[in-house]
Amino acid sequence: MIITDEFKKKLRKYLHEVIPPDGTDKDTNLSDEDIEELLTEADNIYSAAAQGWRLKATTAPMEVGQITKYSIGQETYEKSTASDYLSYCLEMAKMYEQMAEKNNNLSGSRIFKIKAPNVL
């Protein structure tokens, strides 16, 4: 796959790894080298996104503690667990893998061989 700035930006968007304004790739979980490696090894951008989500799943224990629910009355807080984040990453990987398969099926062509009938 040919790596362009447009593909790198799109892949970052698919992986929720957008570089913040006035920031660098160091402000995200995946460096530019990681993004380029994902694109280089993939057949299409959806395959790269699927692999990127699997890579993010390996960091699940480091992403725990995000607030998923907050209530003001009786002060209820609910934080995500490593299992929640892991499940989310793997679901995203599955979704992009299905998109990659669909994209691969659409881009190919089929050849049919037709045999003429025997006519007397």
C-alpha positions as CSV (number, residue, x, y, z in Angstrom):
1,M,0.0,0.0,0.0
2,I,1.3,3.5,-0.9
3,I,1.6,5.7,2.2
4,T,0.4,9.2,1.8
5,D,-0.3,11.9,4.4
6,E,-4.0,11.5,3.6
7,F,-3.9,7.8,4.4
8,K,-2.0,8.4,7.6
9,K,-4.5,11.0,8.7
10,K,-7.5,8.8,7.8
11,L,-6.0,5.8,9.7
12,R,-5.4,8.0,12.8
13,K,-9.1,9.0,12.6
14,Y,-10.2,5.3,12.3
15,L,-8.0,4.5,15.4
16,H,-9.2,7.5,17.5
17,E,-5.5,8.6,17.5
18,V,-5.9,12.1,16.1
19,I,-2.9,14.5,16.8
20,P,-4.2,17.4,18.9
21,P,-3.9,21.0,17.6
22,D,-0.3,22.2,18.2
23,G,0.6,18.7,19.2
24,T,2.8,15.9,17.7
25,D,2.5,12.2,17.1
26,K,4.1,11.8,20.6
27,D,0.8,13.1,22.1
28,T,-1.0,9.9,20.8
29,N,-0.6,6.2,21.6
30,L,0.8,5.5,18.1
31,S,3.7,7.2,16.6
32,D,4.0,8.1,12.9
33,E,6.3,5.2,12.5
34,D,3.7,2.9,14.0
35,I,1.0,4.3,11.6
36,E,3.4,3.9,8.6
37,E,4.2,0.3,9.6
38,L,0.5,-0.5,9.8
39,L,-0.1,0.9,6.4
40,T,2.9,-0.8,4.8
41,E,2.0,-4.2,6.1
42,A,-1.7,-4.0,5.1
43,D,-3.6,-4.7,1.9
44,N,-5.9,-1.7,2.5
45,I,-6.7,1.0,5.1
46,Y,-9.3,-1.1,6.8
47,S,-6.9,-4.0,7.3
48,A,-4.5,-1.5,8.8
49,A,-7.2,-0.2,11.1
50,A,-8.1,-3.7,12.2
51,Q,-4.5,-4.4,13.1
52,G,-4.2,-1.0,14.8
53,W,-7.1,-1.8,17.1
54,R,-5.6,-5.2,17.9
55,L,-2.4,-3.4,18.8
56,K,-4.3,-1.0,21.0
57,A,-5.9,-4.0,22.7
58,T,-2.5,-5.0,23.9
59,T,-2.4,-1.7,25.9
60,A,-5.8,-2.4,27.6
61,P,-4.5,-2.5,31.2
62,M,-2.9,1.0,30.7
63,E,-6.2,2.6,29.5
64,V,-8.4,1.7,32.5
65,G,-10.0,4.1,34.9
66,Q,-11.8,6.3,32.3
67,I,-15.1,7.5,33.7
68,T,-18.0,5.8,31.9
69,K,-20.9,6.9,34.2
70,Y,-21.3,9.8,36.5
71,S,-24.3,10.7,38.7
72,I,-24.7,13.8,40.8
73,G,-27.3,12.5,43.3
74,Q,-25.6,10.2,45.8
75,E,-22.3,10.8,43.8
76,T,-22.1,7.6,41.7
77,Y,-18.9,7.2,39.6
78,E,-18.3,4.2,37.4
79,K,-15.0,3.7,35.7
80,S,-14.1,1.5,32.8
81,T,-12.0,-1.7,33.4
82,A,-9.3,-3.2,31.3
83,S,-11.8,-5.8,30.2
84,D,-14.2,-3.1,28.9
85,Y,-11.4,-1.4,26.9
86,L,-10.1,-4.8,25.6
87,S,-13.6,-5.8,24.4
88,Y,-14.1,-2.4,22.7
89,C,-10.7,-2.7,20.9
90,L,-11.5,-6.2,19.7
91,E,-15.0,-5.2,18.5
92,M,-13.5,-2.3,16.5
93,A,-10.8,-4.7,15.1
94,K,-13.6,-7.1,14.0
95,M,-15.6,-4.3,12.4
96,Y,-12.6,-3.0,10.4
97,E,-11.7,-6.6,9.4
98,Q,-15.2,-7.1,8.0
99,M,-14.8,-3.8,6.1
100,A,-11.4,-5.0,4.7
101,E,-12.9,-8.3,3.5
102,K,-15.8,-6.5,1.8
103,N,-13.4,-4.0,0.2
104,N,-11.2,-6.9,-1.1
105,N,-14.2,-8.7,-2.5
106,L,-15.4,-5.6,-4.3
107,S,-12.0,-4.8,-5.9
108,G,-11.5,-8.1,-7.6
109,S,-12.9,-9.3,-10.8
110,R,-14.5,-12.6,-11.8
111,I,-14.0,-14.6,-14.9
112,F,-16.7,-17.0,-16.1
113,K,-16.4,-19.6,-18.7
114,I,-19.4,-20.3,-20.7
115,K,-19.7,-23.5,-22.7
116,A,-21.8,-23.4,-25.8
117,P,-24.5,-26.0,-25.9
118,N,-24.3,-28.9,-28.4
119,V,-26.9,-28.2,-31.1
120,L,-27.7,-30.8,-33.8
